[in-house]
Amino acid sequence: MNGFNLTRRLFAEWLGTAFLLAIVVGSGIMGERLSGGNDAIALLGNTLATGAGLCVLILIFGPISGAHFNPAVTLCFALRGQLGVGEAASYVAVQIVGGLFGAVVAHVMFTEPLLAAATTSRFGLGQWIGEFVATFGLIATILGCLSWRPSAVPYAVGLFIMAGYWFTSSTSFANPAVTIARSFTDTFSGIQPGHAPAFIVAQILGAIVVTYVFAWLCQRPQDIAREDGAAP
């Protein structure tokens, strides 16, 4: 991938995912406390903090680990042959652990229980489709920018997630590690643990489909011409 060894890359993934969940959960708690019961204002605060924070985290950690912070993104890069199976499994493990740690940190900051099963219901076909669309769109943003404008990735990802909070029925989790961590926070950003597996399945499906769609879509014209020329 780059000059950084696996230990440094894994630590970057752990720390970045921890910060991401601290931002998501912490801003949700703050938004809910300050909004006076207005969920739209709470969601707006949650949206702005998450999009801005994610952009910064990608700028910091992207050169080290690729700044996946997301098993669905890691799956995409493994399918593309850019991560080995062992590396990908290690990335996913530290992302999940980091996400849980970040949720705990947010709870400590706001004097909430360290971990508590969420009670917020997020269930049904519409929400599952929302997660498929959110994950497809997130990874499409990454792959498209990497193909044509790599320097835009941090900003594009932050902007897409901000949009996804509002245009998807599920508020755009788009991340299995985030989904797992948010099932252990009984706050604004939570999801009932029993509802999390369906979200994760939809996210994985979205990641697989978008990987193959964009492998075709972003194939450069000169590469297509060479393949056509080599065909018998």
N, C-alpha and C positions, 0 to 999 in steps of 0.2 A: 504493500500500500504506500508507505512512505518510510522515512528514516527512523521512525519511532518504534521501539520494541513493543511487544505485545503487552507487557506489564504497564507501560505508560499509557498505551491506548485503552486498556481496560479501566485504568484508574480515571482517565478522562471521561469515559462513558459512564462510569459509576457516579462521578462528581457532577457531571453535566445533567444526568437524569435526576439526581437528588435535587439540584437547584431547580430544575424544571418543575418537579412536583411541589417543592416548597413554594414556588411562584404560583402554580395553579391552585393549590389548596389554600395557601395563605391569602392570596388576593380574593378568593371566594369567601373566606371567612370575613376579611375586612369589608368587602363589598356588601355582604349581608348585614353586617353590624351597622354600617353607615347609611344604608339605603332606606331605612325606615319602613321596611316591608315591601318595597318596590323591587320586584324581581328583575325588571328590565334594567334598572340602574345597577343592581348588583351584578348582573351578567355583563353589563358594559364595562364596569370596573375590572371584572375577571378577564374579559376579552383583551382590554388594552394592556394589562399587566402581562398576560401570557404571550401575546404577540411580540411585545417589546422585549421581554425577557428572553424569549426563544431566539430572536434575532441576535442578541448579544451573546448568548451561549454558543450559537453556531460560529460566530466570529472568533470566539475565544478557543473553542475546542475543535473546530473543523480541521485546522491544519494538523492536529495530533491524531485524532481517531476517526475523522470523518463526521463527527457530531451526529451520530444516528439517534441516540437517546430513545430508540424505538425498535422493538423486535420486528415490526413489519418492514421498516426500512432495511434492517440487517438481513432479513429474509430476501428482500429484493436484490441486494448486492451479492448475496450468496448464490441466488439463481443466475445472476449475471456472470458468475465465476470470479468475482472480485474479492471474495472472502472464502476461505476454506471452511469446511463443516465444523471443525474444532474451534476455529476462531469465531465463527458465527455463534456457536453455542455458548462460548465464553462471553461474547458481547451481550447476548440475551440474558444470561444469568446475572451479570453485573447491572444491567439496566433494571431488572426487576428488583434486585436488592437495593439499588440506589433510589428507585422510585419510592419504595417503602420507607427508606431512611428519610427522604425529603418530606414525606407526609408527616412522619413523626416530628421532624424539626418544626414544621409549620404548626403542629398541635402544641408543641412546647412553647413556641412564641406567643400563641394566643390562649394559653392555659386550657386547652382542650385535652380530653383523655388521649394517651399516647397512640393507641389504635382502637378504633371502635367500628363495628360493622355498620355500614351505611344503611339507611332506611329509605333513601330516595328511589322511587320506582322508575326504571328506564327499560321498558319492555314493549315488544310488539314489532310487527313487520316494518312499519314506517321507520322506527328507530334503527332497526337492523340495516335497512336500505340506506339510511342516513350514514351509518358507519362505513358501509361499503363505499359510498360516494365520497365521504370525507377522506378515507384512506387512499382511494384511487386518486383523488385530486391532490392530496399532499405529496404522494410519490411522483405523480405526473409533474408537479411543480419542481421537484428535485431533479428528476431525470431530464426534463426539458431544459432547465437552466444549465445543468451540467453539460448538455449537448451544445448549447448555443451561447450562453452567457454565465459561465461558472461563478463569476464574482457577484452575481445577483442572488445566489442561492439563499444567503441568510435573510435578506430583506423579503424575497418572494415567499419563503416559507413562513415567516412571521405574518406577512399580510394574508396569505391563504388561511392560516389558522384563525386569524381574527375574523375573516369573512365566514369561515366554517362554523364558528360559534353561533352565527346568526342565520345562515341559510340552510343548515342541516337540522333535521328534526332531533338529532341526538346531541347537538351542540359540539360535534366534532371531537370526540376523544381521539380517534384515528391512531391508536397506540396501545398495544396490549399491556405494556409495562405501566402506562398511565392508568389504564382500566383497572388493573389489579390493585394498584396503590389507592385509587379512588374508591374502591370497594371497602377500604378500611378507614374511611373518614366519614363520620356521620355529620357532615357539614354541607354547605351549599353545593360543593362540587361532587358529592358522593354518588355512588350507584350501588344498589343492593347487590351483595355478593352473588346471589343466585341469578341475577340478570347479567353479570359480567361475562360468562362463557359465550353467550350468543353474540355479544359485542365483539369478542376476540375472534370468533369464527368469521364474522363479517369482515373484520379488519384483515385477517389472513387471506381471505378470498380476494379482497380488493387489491392487496399487495401482489398476489400472484397474477391476477388478470392485467393490472397496469404494467407489470414488468414485461410481459410478452407483447402487449399492445405497443409500448414505447420502444421495444427492441426493433419492431417493424417501422413505426412511425418516424423515429429519429435516425434511421439509417441514412447515411449521407449519400447524395446522388452519385458521387464518384465511386463509392463502394458498390452501389447497385450496378453501375455500368461495368465495373470489373467483373462482378459475378455473372452478369449477362454475357460478357465477352468470353468468359471461361466456360459457359454452358455449351454442351455439344450441339 
